[in-house]
Amino acid sequence: MPGERNRRILVAGASGVIGRKLCRLLIHDGWSVVGTTRSVEKAPTLRDIGVEPAIVDVFDEALLLQIVHKAQPDTVIHQLTDLPPPPALDPAKMAEARVRNARIREIGTRNLVAAAQAAGVKRMVAQSIAFVYAPGPTPYREDAPLNLDDPDFGLTARAVASLERQVLSGPFEGIVLRYGKLYGPGTGFDRPPSGGPLHVDAAADAARLAVTRGKAGIYNIAEDDGAVSNNKAARLLGWHPGFRADEI
């Protein structure tokens, strides 16, 4: 049985659409969860589902270090993003959002990794994306190259590569989950899109499973529509894209 300390998890980005579902799953499994959010207004919602909220911006290095040290988690889960709110991802706002997300993936990840290292964290699970692969044979496997030089997606792909490199080279077991294109409650998309869709509940479940399963490395997390291979996640994490939160 795990010791008392490693029953604690810190979820960075706990108030996001995946974060909230993930926290419920973790609490259901018996974990003590500290969840970060930038918003004071969102703290009561986290508290209501059993999460200990921590108000911090990932770019505030000193405060982030204090919070992670105080939490003393065995595992940190990185679910930080900065996207336009639902009901849909407004195309007019996405250019700025890509820049903000790139900053989170590069600098925010650097700060979170440093805080996790200082706190002696044993495992980090990080959200990445599975739709910036370079054109090539499908379904894409985890060893396929990213589209780093694409004029439209290059900024995102390079930031993704930075996030993944930092997590995988950290002094802990680093697991990267390359999520497909989200749909489901809270995402603004009711139906699965083409090119590797992923229901938000199944995304949260992948992070829950990765806390205790799988070796360090990268895992595609998407439905099998021919675009992305999820064989590795199914085999090593026991993940299934059909999971829905009402199953617990």
KEROMI-82056 format. One line per 3 residues: their letters; for each residue x, y, z of N, C-alpha, C, O. Coordinates in Angstrom, 1 decimal, padded with zeros to 4 digits. Layout:
N
a> X Y Z X Y Z X Y Z X Y Z  ... $
END
This chain:
248
mpg> 000.8 -001.2 000.0 000.0 000.0 000.0 000.9 001.2 000.0 001.9 001.3 000.7  000.5 002.3 -000.7 001.3 003.5 -000.7 001.3 004.1 000.7 000.4 004.0 001.5  002.4 004.8 000.9 002.5 005.5 002.2 001.7 006.8 002.2 001.1 007.1 001.2 $
ern> 001.6 007.4 003.3 000.7 008.6 003.5 001.1 009.7 002.5 000.2 010.4 002.0  002.4 010.0 002.4 002.8 011.1 001.5 002.4 010.9 000.1 002.0 011.8 -000.6  002.6 009.7 -000.4 002.3 009.5 -001.9 000.8 009.2 -002.1 000.4 008.7 -003.2 $
rri> -000.1 009.6 -001.1 -001.5 009.7 -001.4 -001.9 011.1 -001.8 -003.0 011.4 -001.9  -000.9 011.9 -001.9 -001.1 013.3 -002.3 -000.7 013.6 -003.7 000.4 013.2 -004.1  -001.5 014.4 -004.4 -001.3 014.7 -005.8 -001.5 016.2 -005.9 -002.5 016.8 -005.3 $
lva> -000.7 016.9 -006.7 -001.0 018.3 -007.0 -001.4 018.4 -008.5 -000.6 017.9 -009.4  -002.5 018.9 -008.8 -003.0 019.1 -010.2 -002.9 020.6 -010.5 -003.6 021.4 -010.0  -001.9 020.9 -011.4 -001.8 022.3 -011.9 -002.7 022.5 -013.0 -002.7 021.8 -014.1 $
gas> -003.7 023.5 -012.8 -004.7 023.7 -013.8 -006.0 022.9 -013.4 -006.7 022.4 -014.3  -006.2 022.8 -012.1 -007.3 022.0 -011.6 -008.7 022.5 -012.0 -009.7 021.8 -012.0  -008.8 023.8 -012.3 -010.1 024.4 -012.6 -010.5 024.4 -014.1 -011.5 024.8 -014.5 $
gvi> -009.6 023.8 -014.9 -009.9 023.7 -016.3 -010.9 022.6 -016.6 -011.2 021.8 -015.7  -011.3 022.4 -017.9 -012.3 021.5 -018.2 -011.8 020.0 -018.0 -012.6 019.2 -017.5  -010.6 019.7 -018.2 -010.1 018.4 -017.9 -009.7 018.3 -016.4 -010.0 017.3 -015.8 $
grk> -009.2 019.4 -015.9 -008.7 019.4 -014.5 -009.8 019.1 -013.5 -009.6 018.3 -012.6  -011.0 019.7 -013.7 -012.1 019.4 -012.8 -012.5 018.0 -012.8 -012.8 017.4 -011.7  -012.7 017.4 -014.0 -013.0 016.0 -014.1 -012.0 015.1 -013.5 -012.3 014.1 -012.8 $
lcr> -010.7 015.4 -013.8 -009.6 014.6 -013.3 -009.6 014.6 -011.7 -009.4 013.6 -011.1  -009.8 015.8 -011.1 -009.8 015.9 -009.7 -010.9 015.0 -009.1 -010.7 014.4 -008.0  -012.1 015.0 -009.7 -013.2 014.1 -009.2 -012.8 012.6 -009.2 -013.0 011.9 -008.3 $
lli> -012.1 012.3 -010.3 -011.7 010.9 -010.5 -010.6 010.5 -009.4 -010.7 009.4 -008.8  -009.7 011.4 -009.2 -008.6 011.1 -008.2 -009.2 011.0 -006.8 -008.8 010.2 -006.1  -010.1 011.9 -006.5 -010.7 011.9 -005.2 -011.5 010.6 -005.0 -011.5 010.0 -003.9 $
hdg> -012.2 010.2 -006.0 -013.0 009.0 -006.0 -012.0 007.8 -005.7 -012.4 006.8 -005.0  -010.8 007.9 -006.2 -009.8 006.8 -006.0 -009.1 006.9 -004.6 -008.3 006.0 -004.3  -009.4 007.9 -003.9 -008.9 008.0 -002.5 -007.7 008.9 -002.4 -007.0 009.0 -001.3 $
wsv> -007.3 009.7 -003.4 -006.2 010.6 -003.3 -006.6 011.9 -002.6 -007.7 012.3 -002.7  -005.6 012.5 -001.9 -005.7 013.8 -001.4 -005.2 014.8 -002.5 -004.0 014.6 -002.9  -006.0 015.7 -003.0 -005.6 016.5 -004.1 -005.5 018.0 -003.8 -006.4 018.6 -003.2 $
vgt> -004.4 018.6 -004.1 -004.2 020.0 -004.1 -004.3 020.5 -005.5 -003.6 019.9 -006.4  -005.2 021.5 -005.8 -005.4 021.9 -007.2 -005.1 023.4 -007.3 -005.6 024.2 -006.6  -004.3 023.7 -008.3 -004.0 025.1 -008.5 -004.9 025.8 -009.5 -005.4 025.1 -010.4 $
trs> -005.2 027.1 -009.3 -006.0 027.9 -010.2 -005.5 029.3 -010.1 -005.0 029.7 -009.0  -005.6 030.0 -011.2 -005.2 031.5 -011.1 -006.4 032.3 -010.5 -006.2 033.5 -010.2  -007.6 031.7 -010.5 -008.8 032.5 -010.2 -009.3 032.2 -008.8 -009.6 031.1 -008.4 $
vek> -009.4 033.3 -008.0 -009.9 033.2 -006.7 -011.4 032.8 -006.8 -011.9 032.1 -005.9  -012.1 033.2 -007.8 -013.5 032.9 -008.0 -013.7 031.4 -008.2 -014.8 030.9 -007.9  -012.8 030.7 -008.7 -012.9 029.3 -009.0 -012.6 028.4 -007.8 -012.8 027.2 -007.8 $
apt> -012.0 029.0 -006.8 -011.5 028.2 -005.6 -012.7 027.5 -004.9 -012.6 026.3 -004.6  -013.9 028.1 -004.7 -015.0 027.4 -004.1 -015.4 026.2 -004.8 -015.8 025.2 -004.2  -015.4 026.3 -006.2 -015.8 025.1 -006.9 -014.9 023.9 -006.7 -015.4 022.8 -006.6 $
lrd> -013.6 024.2 -006.6 -012.7 023.1 -006.3 -012.9 022.6 -004.9 -012.9 021.4 -004.7  -013.1 023.5 -004.0 -013.3 023.0 -002.6 -014.6 022.2 -002.5 -014.6 021.2 -001.7  -015.6 022.5 -003.3 -016.9 021.8 -003.2 -016.7 020.3 -003.7 -017.4 019.4 -003.3 $
igv> -015.7 020.1 -004.6 -015.5 018.7 -005.0 -014.4 017.9 -004.2 -014.1 016.8 -004.6  -013.9 018.6 -003.2 -013.0 017.9 -002.3 -011.5 018.3 -002.5 -010.6 017.6 -001.9  -011.3 019.3 -003.4 -009.9 019.7 -003.7 -009.5 020.8 -002.7 -010.2 021.7 -002.4 $
epa> -008.2 020.7 -002.3 -007.6 021.8 -001.6 -007.1 022.9 -002.6 -006.1 022.6 -003.2  -007.8 024.0 -002.7 -007.4 024.9 -003.8 -006.1 025.7 -003.4 -005.9 026.0 -002.2  -005.3 026.0 -004.4 -004.1 026.9 -004.2 -004.1 027.9 -005.3 -004.1 027.6 -006.5 $
ivd> -004.2 029.2 -004.9 -004.3 030.3 -005.9 -002.9 030.7 -006.3 -002.1 031.2 -005.5  -002.5 030.4 -007.6 -001.2 030.8 -008.0 -001.1 030.8 -009.6 -001.8 030.1 -010.2  -000.4 031.8 -010.1 -000.1 031.8 -011.5 001.3 031.1 -011.7 002.2 031.3 -011.0 $
vfd> 001.3 030.2 -012.7 002.5 029.4 -012.9 003.7 030.2 -013.2 004.8 029.7 -013.1  003.5 031.5 -013.6 004.7 032.3 -013.9 005.2 033.0 -012.6 006.2 033.7 -012.7  004.5 032.8 -011.5 005.0 033.4 -010.2 005.9 032.3 -009.6 005.4 031.4 -008.9 $
eal> 007.2 032.3 -010.0 008.1 031.2 -009.6 008.2 031.0 -008.1 008.1 029.8 -007.6  008.3 032.1 -007.3 008.5 032.0 -005.9 007.3 031.4 -005.2 007.4 030.5 -004.4  006.1 031.9 -005.6 004.9 031.4 -004.9 004.6 029.9 -005.3 004.2 029.1 -004.5 $
llq> 004.8 029.6 -006.6 004.6 028.2 -007.1 005.5 027.3 -006.3 005.1 026.2 -005.9  006.8 027.7 -006.1 007.7 026.9 -005.3 007.2 026.6 -003.9 007.3 025.5 -003.4  006.7 027.6 -003.3 006.1 027.5 -001.9 005.0 026.6 -001.9 004.9 025.7 -001.0 $
ivh> 004.1 026.7 -002.9 002.8 025.9 -002.9 003.1 024.4 -003.1 002.6 023.5 -002.4  004.0 024.1 -004.0 004.3 022.7 -004.3 005.1 022.1 -003.1 004.9 021.0 -002.8  006.0 022.9 -002.5 006.7 022.4 -001.4 005.8 022.1 -000.2 005.9 021.1 000.5 $
kaq> 004.8 023.0 000.0 003.9 022.8 001.1 003.0 021.6 000.9 002.6 020.9 001.8  002.6 021.4 -000.4 001.7 020.3 -000.7 002.4 018.9 -000.5 001.7 017.9 -000.2  003.7 018.9 -000.8 004.5 017.6 -000.6 003.8 016.5 -001.4 003.6 015.4 -000.8 $
pdt> 003.5 016.7 -002.7 002.9 015.6 -003.4 003.9 014.6 -003.9 005.1 014.9 -004.1  003.5 013.4 -004.1 004.3 012.4 -004.8 004.3 012.6 -006.3 005.3 012.3 -007.0  003.2 013.1 -006.8 003.0 013.3 -008.2 002.4 014.6 -008.5 001.6 015.1 -007.8 $
vih> 002.9 015.3 -009.6 002.4 016.5 -010.1 001.8 016.2 -011.4 002.4 015.6 -012.3  000.5 016.7 -011.7 -000.1 016.6 -013.0 -000.2 018.0 -013.6 -000.8 018.9 -013.0  000.3 018.1 -014.8 000.4 019.4 -015.5 -000.8 019.4 -016.5 -000.7 018.8 -017.5 $
qlt> -001.8 020.2 -016.2 -003.0 020.4 -017.1 -003.2 021.8 -017.4 -004.3 022.2 -017.6  -002.1 022.6 -017.5 -002.2 024.0 -017.7 -002.4 024.4 -019.2 -001.6 023.9 -020.0  -003.4 025.2 -019.5 -003.6 025.7 -020.8 -004.2 027.1 -020.7 -004.5 027.6 -019.6 $
dlp> -004.2 027.9 -021.7 -004.8 029.2 -021.7 -005.5 029.4 -023.1 -005.0 030.0 -024.0  -006.7 028.9 -023.1 -007.5 029.0 -024.4 -008.8 029.8 -024.2 -009.2 030.1 -023.1  -009.3 030.4 -025.3 -010.6 031.1 -025.2 -011.6 030.2 -024.6 -011.6 029.0 -024.9 $
ppp> -012.6 030.8 -023.8 -013.6 029.9 -023.2 -014.6 029.4 -024.1 -014.8 030.0 -025.2  -015.3 028.3 -023.8 -016.4 027.8 -024.6 -017.5 028.8 -024.6 -017.4 029.8 -023.8  -018.5 028.7 -025.5 -018.9 027.5 -026.1 -018.1 027.0 -027.4 -018.4 025.9 -027.9 $
ald> -017.2 027.8 -027.8 -016.4 027.4 -029.0 -015.1 028.1 -028.9 -014.9 029.2 -028.3  -014.1 027.6 -029.6 -012.8 028.2 -029.6 -012.8 029.3 -030.8 -012.7 028.9 -031.9  -013.0 030.5 -030.4 -013.2 031.6 -031.3 -012.0 031.8 -032.2 -010.9 032.1 -031.7 $
pak> -012.1 031.5 -033.5 -011.0 031.6 -034.4 -010.3 033.0 -034.3 -009.1 033.1 -034.5  -011.0 034.1 -034.1 -010.5 035.4 -034.0 -009.5 035.5 -032.8 -008.7 036.4 -032.7  -009.7 034.7 -031.8 -008.9 034.8 -030.6 -007.8 033.7 -030.5 -007.0 033.7 -029.6 $
mae> -007.8 032.8 -031.5 -006.9 031.7 -031.4 -005.4 032.1 -031.6 -004.5 031.4 -031.1  -005.2 033.1 -032.5 -003.8 033.5 -032.7 -003.1 033.9 -031.4 -002.0 033.5 -031.1  -003.8 034.8 -030.6 -003.2 035.2 -029.3 -003.2 034.0 -028.4 -002.2 033.9 -027.6 $
arv> -004.2 033.1 -028.4 -004.2 032.0 -027.5 -003.0 031.1 -027.8 -002.4 030.5 -026.8  -002.6 030.9 -029.0 -001.4 030.1 -029.4 -000.2 030.6 -028.7 000.7 029.9 -028.2  000.0 031.9 -028.7 001.1 032.6 -028.1 001.1 032.3 -026.6 002.1 032.0 -026.0 $
rna> 000.0 032.5 -026.0 -000.1 032.3 -024.5 000.1 030.9 -024.2 000.8 030.6 -023.2  -000.4 030.0 -025.0 -000.2 028.5 -024.7 001.2 028.1 -024.9 001.8 027.3 -024.1  001.9 028.7 -025.9 003.3 028.4 -026.1 004.1 028.9 -024.9 005.1 028.2 -024.5 $
rir> 003.8 030.0 -024.3 004.5 030.5 -023.1 004.3 029.6 -021.9 005.2 029.3 -021.2  003.0 029.1 -021.7 002.8 028.2 -020.7 003.6 026.9 -020.9 004.2 026.4 -019.9  003.6 026.4 -022.1 004.3 025.1 -022.3 005.8 025.2 -022.2 006.4 024.3 -021.8 $
eig> 006.3 026.4 -022.4 007.8 026.6 -022.3 008.2 027.1 -020.9 008.8 026.4 -020.1  007.7 028.3 -020.6 008.2 028.9 -019.3 007.4 028.3 -018.2 008.0 028.1 -017.1  006.1 028.2 -018.3 005.3 027.6 -017.2 005.7 026.2 -016.9 005.8 025.9 -015.7 $
trn> 006.0 025.4 -017.9 006.5 024.1 -017.6 007.9 024.1 -016.9 008.1 023.3 -015.9  008.7 025.0 -017.3 010.0 025.1 -016.6 009.9 025.4 -015.2 010.5 024.8 -014.3  008.9 026.4 -014.8 008.7 026.7 -013.4 008.1 025.6 -012.6 008.5 025.3 -011.5 $
lva> 007.2 024.8 -013.3 006.5 023.7 -012.6 007.5 022.6 -012.4 007.5 021.9 -011.3  008.4 022.3 -013.4 009.4 021.3 -013.2 010.4 021.6 -012.1 010.7 020.8 -011.3  010.8 022.9 -012.0 011.7 023.3 -011.0 011.1 023.1 -009.6 011.7 022.7 -008.7 $
aaq> 009.8 023.5 -009.5 009.1 023.4 -008.2 009.0 021.9 -007.8 009.1 021.6 -006.6  008.6 021.1 -008.8 008.5 019.7 -008.5 009.8 019.0 -008.1 009.8 018.2 -007.2  010.9 019.4 -008.8 012.2 018.9 -008.4 012.6 019.3 -007.0 013.1 018.5 -006.2 $
aag> 012.3 020.6 -006.6 012.7 021.0 -005.3 011.9 020.3 -004.2 012.3 020.1 -003.1  010.6 019.9 -004.6 009.8 019.2 -003.6 010.0 017.7 -003.5 009.3 017.0 -002.8  010.9 017.2 -004.4 011.2 015.8 -004.4 010.1 014.9 -005.0 009.9 013.8 -004.6 $
vkr> 009.3 015.5 -006.0 008.3 014.8 -006.6 008.8 013.5 -007.4 009.9 013.6 -008.0  008.1 012.4 -007.3 008.6 011.2 -007.9 008.1 011.0 -009.4 008.7 010.3 -010.2  006.9 011.6 -009.7 006.3 011.4 -011.1 005.6 012.7 -011.5 005.0 013.3 -010.7 $
mva> 005.8 013.0 -012.8 005.0 014.1 -013.4 004.3 013.6 -014.6 004.9 013.0 -015.5  003.0 014.0 -014.7 002.2 013.6 -015.8 001.8 014.9 -016.5 001.2 015.8 -015.8  002.1 015.1 -017.8 001.8 016.4 -018.4 001.0 016.2 -019.7 001.1 015.3 -020.4 $
qsi> 000.1 017.2 -019.8 -000.8 017.3 -021.0 000.0 017.8 -022.2 000.7 018.9 -022.1  000.0 017.1 -023.3 000.5 017.6 -024.6 -000.6 017.4 -025.6 -001.7 017.2 -025.3  -000.2 017.5 -026.9 -001.3 017.3 -028.0 -000.8 016.4 -029.1 000.4 016.3 -029.3 $
afv> -001.7 015.7 -029.7 -001.4 014.7 -030.7 -001.7 015.2 -032.1 -001.9 014.4 -033.0  -001.9 016.5 -032.3 -002.3 017.0 -033.7 -001.3 018.0 -034.2 -001.6 018.9 -035.0  000.0 017.8 -033.8 001.0 018.6 -034.5 002.1 017.7 -035.0 003.3 018.1 -035.1 $
yap> 001.8 016.5 -035.4 002.7 015.6 -036.1 003.0 016.2 -037.5 002.1 016.8 -038.2  004.2 016.0 -038.0 004.6 016.3 -039.4 003.8 015.4 -040.3 003.6 014.2 -040.0  003.5 015.9 -041.5 002.8 015.0 -042.5 003.6 013.7 -042.7 004.8 013.8 -042.9 $
gpt> 002.9 012.6 -042.7 003.6 011.3 -042.9 002.6 010.2 -042.8 001.4 010.5 -042.8  003.0 008.9 -042.8 002.1 007.8 -042.7 001.3 007.8 -041.4 001.8 008.1 -040.4  000.0 007.5 -041.6 -000.9 007.4 -040.5 -001.3 005.9 -040.2 -001.2 005.1 -041.2 $
pyr> -001.7 005.6 -039.0 -001.8 006.4 -037.9 -000.5 006.8 -037.3 000.5 006.0 -037.3  -000.4 008.0 -036.7 000.9 008.5 -036.2 001.2 007.7 -034.9 000.3 007.6 -034.0  002.4 007.3 -034.7 002.9 006.7 -033.5 003.7 007.7 -032.7 004.0 008.8 -033.3 $
eda> 004.0 007.4 -031.5 004.6 008.4 -030.6 006.0 008.8 -031.1 006.5 009.8 -030.8  006.7 007.9 -032.0 008.0 008.2 -032.4 008.0 009.0 -033.7 009.1 009.3 -034.3  006.8 009.4 -034.2 006.7 010.2 -035.5 007.2 011.6 -035.2 007.0 012.1 -034.1 $
pln> 007.8 012.3 -036.1 008.3 013.7 -035.9 007.2 014.7 -035.8 006.1 014.5 -036.4  007.4 015.8 -035.0 006.5 016.9 -034.9 006.7 017.9 -036.1 007.8 017.9 -036.6  005.7 018.6 -036.3 005.7 019.5 -037.5 006.3 020.9 -037.1 005.7 021.9 -037.0 $
ldd> 007.6 020.9 -036.7 008.3 022.0 -036.1 008.4 023.2 -037.0 008.5 024.3 -036.5  008.4 023.0 -038.3 008.7 024.1 -039.3 007.5 024.6 -040.0 007.6 025.4 -040.9  006.3 024.1 -039.7 005.1 024.5 -040.4 004.8 025.9 -040.1 004.8 026.4 -038.9 $
pdf> 004.4 026.7 -041.1 004.2 028.2 -040.9 003.0 028.4 -040.0 002.9 029.5 -039.3  002.0 027.5 -039.9 000.8 027.7 -039.1 001.0 027.1 -037.7 000.5 027.7 -036.7  001.6 025.9 -037.6 001.6 025.1 -036.4 003.0 025.1 -035.8 003.2 024.4 -034.7 $
glt> 004.0 025.7 -036.4 005.4 025.6 -035.9 005.5 026.1 -034.5 006.2 025.5 -033.7  004.9 027.2 -034.2 005.1 027.8 -032.9 004.5 026.8 -031.8 005.1 026.6 -030.8  003.3 026.3 -032.1 002.7 025.3 -031.2 003.6 024.1 -031.1 003.8 023.6 -030.0 $
ara> 004.0 023.5 -032.2 004.8 022.3 -032.2 006.1 022.5 -031.4 006.5 021.6 -030.7  006.8 023.6 -031.6 008.0 023.8 -030.9 007.8 024.0 -029.4 008.6 023.5 -028.6  006.7 024.6 -029.0 006.4 024.7 -027.6 006.1 023.4 -027.0 006.4 023.0 -025.9 $
vas> 005.3 022.5 -027.8 005.0 021.2 -027.3 006.3 020.4 -027.1 006.5 019.7 -026.2  007.2 020.5 -028.1 008.5 019.8 -028.0 009.3 020.3 -026.8 009.9 019.4 -026.1  009.2 021.5 -026.4 009.9 022.1 -025.2 009.3 021.5 -024.0 010.0 021.0 -023.1 $
ler> 008.0 021.5 -023.9 007.3 020.9 -022.7 007.7 019.5 -022.5 008.0 019.0 -021.5  007.6 018.7 -023.6 007.9 017.3 -023.5 009.3 017.0 -023.1 009.6 016.1 -022.3  010.2 017.8 -023.7 011.7 017.6 -023.4 011.9 017.9 -021.9 012.7 017.1 -021.2 $
qvl> 011.3 018.9 -021.4 011.5 019.3 -020.0 011.0 018.2 -019.0 011.6 017.9 -018.1  009.8 017.7 -019.4 009.2 016.7 -018.5 009.9 015.4 -018.5 010.2 014.8 -017.5  010.3 015.0 -019.7 011.0 013.7 -019.9 012.4 013.7 -019.4 013.0 012.6 -019.1 $
sgp> 013.0 014.9 -019.3 014.4 015.0 -018.8 014.5 015.4 -017.3 015.6 015.5 -016.8  013.4 015.5 -016.7 013.3 015.9 -015.2 013.8 014.8 -014.3 013.9 013.6 -014.8  014.1 015.1 -013.1 014.6 014.1 -012.1 013.5 013.3 -011.5 013.5 013.1 -010.3 $
feg> 012.6 012.8 -012.3 011.4 012.1 -011.8 010.9 011.2 -013.0 011.4 011.4 -014.1  009.9 010.4 -012.8 009.3 009.7 -013.9 008.4 010.6 -014.7 007.4 011.1 -014.1  008.8 010.9 -015.9 008.0 011.9 -016.7 007.1 011.2 -017.7 007.6 010.4 -018.5 $
ivl> 005.8 011.4 -017.6 004.9 010.8 -018.6 004.2 012.0 -019.3 003.6 012.9 -018.7  004.2 011.9 -020.6 003.6 012.9 -021.5 002.4 012.3 -022.2 002.5 011.2 -022.8  001.2 012.9 -022.1 000.0 012.5 -022.7 -000.3 013.4 -023.9 -000.7 014.5 -023.7 $
ryg> -000.2 012.9 -025.1 -000.5 013.6 -026.2 -002.0 013.5 -026.5 -002.5 012.5 -027.2  -002.8 014.5 -026.1 -004.2 014.4 -026.2 -004.7 014.7 -027.6 -004.0 015.5 -028.3  -005.7 014.1 -028.1 -006.4 014.4 -029.3 -007.2 015.6 -029.2 -007.1 016.4 -028.3 $
kly> -008.1 015.8 -030.2 -009.0 017.0 -030.3 -010.2 016.8 -029.4 -011.0 015.9 -029.6  -010.3 017.6 -028.4 -011.3 017.4 -027.3 -012.7 017.7 -027.8 -013.0 018.6 -028.6  -013.6 016.9 -027.3 -015.1 017.2 -027.4 -015.7 016.7 -026.1 -015.1 016.0 -025.3 $
gpg> -017.0 017.1 -026.0 -017.7 016.6 -024.8 -018.1 017.8 -023.9 -017.7 018.9 -024.2  -018.7 017.6 -022.7 -019.2 018.6 -021.9 -018.1 019.6 -021.4 -017.0 019.2 -021.0  -018.4 020.9 -021.6 -017.4 021.9 -021.2 -016.4 022.3 -022.3 -015.7 023.3 -022.1 $
tgf> -016.3 021.6 -023.4 -015.3 021.8 -024.4 -015.8 022.8 -025.5 -015.0 023.4 -026.2  -017.1 022.9 -025.6 -017.7 023.7 -026.7 -018.0 022.8 -027.9 -018.4 023.4 -028.9  -017.6 021.6 -027.9 -017.8 020.7 -029.1 -018.6 019.4 -028.6 -018.1 018.7 -027.8 $
drp> -019.7 019.2 -029.2 -020.6 018.1 -028.8 -020.2 016.8 -029.5 -020.4 015.7 -029.0  -019.7 016.9 -030.7 -019.4 015.7 -031.6 -017.9 015.6 -031.8 -017.2 016.5 -031.8  -017.5 014.3 -032.0 -016.1 014.1 -032.2 -015.6 014.7 -033.5 -016.2 014.4 -034.5 $
psg> -014.6 015.5 -033.5 -014.0 016.0 -034.7 -013.2 014.9 -035.4 -012.9 013.9 -034.8  -012.8 015.2 -036.7 -011.9 014.2 -037.4 -010.5 014.5 -037.0 -010.1 015.5 -036.4  -009.6 013.5 -037.2 -008.2 013.6 -037.0 -007.8 013.4 -035.6 -006.9 014.1 -035.0 $
gpl> -008.3 012.3 -034.9 -007.9 012.0 -033.6 -008.7 012.6 -032.5 -008.2 013.4 -031.7  -010.1 012.4 -032.4 -010.9 013.0 -031.4 -010.6 012.4 -030.0 -010.1 011.3 -029.9  -011.1 013.1 -029.0 -010.9 012.6 -027.6 -012.0 013.2 -026.7 -012.1 014.4 -026.6 $
hvd> -012.8 012.3 -026.1 -013.8 012.8 -025.2 -013.1 013.3 -023.9 -012.1 012.7 -023.4  -013.6 014.4 -023.3 -012.9 015.0 -022.2 -012.8 014.1 -021.0 -011.9 014.1 -020.2  -013.8 013.2 -020.8 -013.8 012.3 -019.7 -012.7 011.3 -019.9 -012.0 010.9 -019.0 $
aaa> -012.5 010.8 -021.2 -011.4 009.8 -021.4 -010.0 010.5 -021.3 -009.1 009.8 -020.9  -010.0 011.8 -021.6 -008.7 012.5 -021.3 -008.3 012.5 -019.9 -007.2 012.3 -019.5  -009.3 012.9 -019.0 -009.1 012.9 -017.6 -008.7 011.5 -017.1 -007.9 011.4 -016.2 $
daa> -009.4 010.5 -017.6 -009.1 009.1 -017.2 -007.6 008.7 -017.5 -007.0 008.0 -016.7  -007.1 009.2 -018.7 -005.8 008.8 -019.0 -004.8 009.4 -018.0 -003.8 008.7 -017.6  -005.0 010.6 -017.5 -004.1 011.2 -016.5 -004.3 010.5 -015.2 -003.3 010.3 -014.5 $
rla> -005.5 010.1 -014.8 -005.7 009.3 -013.6 -004.9 008.0 -013.7 -004.2 007.6 -012.7  -005.0 007.3 -014.8 -004.3 006.0 -014.9 -002.7 006.2 -014.9 -002.0 005.4 -014.4  -002.3 007.3 -015.5 -000.8 007.6 -015.6 -000.2 007.8 -014.3 001.0 007.8 -014.1 $
vtr> -001.0 008.2 -013.3 -000.4 008.4 -011.9 000.2 007.1 -011.4 001.3 007.2 -010.7  -000.3 006.0 -011.7 000.2 004.7 -011.1 000.6 003.7 -012.1 001.1 002.6 -011.8  000.4 004.0 -013.4 000.7 003.0 -014.4 001.6 003.6 -015.5 001.7 004.8 -015.7 $
gka> 002.3 002.7 -016.2 003.1 003.1 -017.3 004.5 003.5 -017.0 004.7 004.1 -015.9  005.4 003.3 -017.9 006.8 003.8 -017.7 006.9 005.2 -018.3 006.0 005.7 -019.0  008.0 005.8 -017.9 008.3 007.2 -018.4 008.2 007.2 -020.0 008.7 006.2 -020.6 $
giy> 007.7 008.2 -020.5 007.6 008.3 -022.0 006.4 009.0 -022.5 005.7 009.7 -021.7  006.2 008.9 -023.8 005.1 009.7 -024.5 004.0 008.7 -024.8 004.3 007.5 -025.3  002.7 009.1 -024.7 001.6 008.2 -025.0 000.5 009.0 -025.8 000.1 010.1 -025.3 $
nia> 000.2 008.6 -026.9 -001.0 009.1 -027.7 -002.3 008.8 -027.0 -002.5 007.6 -026.6  -003.1 009.8 -026.8 -004.4 009.6 -026.1 -005.5 010.2 -027.0 -005.8 011.3 -027.0  -006.0 009.3 -027.9 -007.0 009.7 -028.8 -007.8 008.5 -029.3 -007.4 007.4 -029.2 $
edd> -009.0 008.8 -029.8 -009.8 007.7 -030.4 -009.2 007.2 -031.6 -008.5 007.9 -032.3  -009.4 005.9 -031.9 -008.8 005.3 -033.1 -009.7 005.5 -034.3 -010.5 004.7 -034.7  -009.4 006.7 -035.0 -010.1 006.9 -036.3 -009.2 006.9 -037.5 -009.5 007.3 -038.6 $
gav> -008.0 006.3 -037.3 -007.0 006.2 -038.3 -006.0 007.2 -038.4 -005.0 007.1 -039.1  -006.1 008.3 -037.5 -005.2 009.4 -037.6 -004.0 009.2 -036.6 -002.8 009.4 -036.9  -004.3 008.7 -035.4 -003.3 008.5 -034.3 -003.5 007.1 -033.7 -004.6 006.7 -033.4 $
snn> -002.3 006.5 -033.5 -002.4 005.2 -032.8 -002.4 005.3 -031.3 -001.5 006.0 -030.7  -003.3 004.6 -030.7 -003.4 004.7 -029.2 -003.0 003.3 -028.6 -003.3 003.0 -027.4  -002.3 002.5 -029.4 -001.9 001.1 -028.9 -001.1 001.1 -027.7 -001.2 000.3 -026.8 $
kaa> -000.1 002.1 -027.6 000.8 002.1 -026.5 000.0 002.4 -025.2 000.3 001.8 -024.2  -000.9 003.4 -025.3 -001.6 003.8 -024.1 -002.6 002.6 -023.6 -002.7 002.4 -022.4  -003.1 001.9 -024.6 -004.0 000.8 -024.3 -003.2 -000.3 -023.6 -003.7 -000.9 -022.6 $
rll> -002.0 -000.6 -024.1 -001.2 -001.7 -023.6 -000.6 -001.4 -022.3 -000.6 -002.2 -021.4  000.0 -000.2 -022.1 000.8 000.1 -020.9 000.0 000.9 -019.8 000.4 000.7 -018.6  -001.0 001.6 -020.2 -001.8 002.4 -019.2 -003.1 001.7 -018.9 -003.7 002.0 -017.9 $
gwh> -003.5 000.8 -019.8 -004.8 000.2 -019.6 -005.9 001.2 -020.0 -007.0 001.1 -019.5  -005.6 002.1 -020.9 -006.6 003.2 -021.2 -007.5 002.8 -022.3 -007.1 002.1 -023.2  -008.7 003.2 -022.2 -009.7 002.9 -023.3 -010.4 004.2 -023.6 -010.9 004.9 -022.7 $
pgf> -010.5 004.6 -024.9 -011.2 005.9 -025.3 -012.7 006.0 -025.0 -013.2 007.0 -025.0  -013.3 004.8 -024.7 -014.7 004.8 -024.4 -015.1 005.2 -023.0 -016.3 005.2 -022.7  -014.1 005.4 -022.1 -014.4 005.7 -020.8 -015.2 007.0 -020.6 -015.0 008.0 -021.3 $
rad> -016.3 006.9 -019.8 -017.1 008.1 -019.4 -017.2 008.2 -017.9 -017.2 007.1 -017.2  -017.2 009.4 -017.4 -017.2 009.6 -015.9 -018.3 008.9 -015.2 -018.1 008.6 -014.0  -019.4 008.7 -015.8 -020.5 008.0 -015.1 -020.3 006.6 -014.9 -021.1 005.9 -014.3 $
ei> -019.1 006.1 -015.3 -018.8 004.7 -015.1 -018.2 004.4 -013.7 -018.1 003.3 -013.3  -017.9 005.5 -013.0 -017.3 005.3 -011.6 -018.4 005.4 -010.6 -018.2 005.3 -009.4 $
END
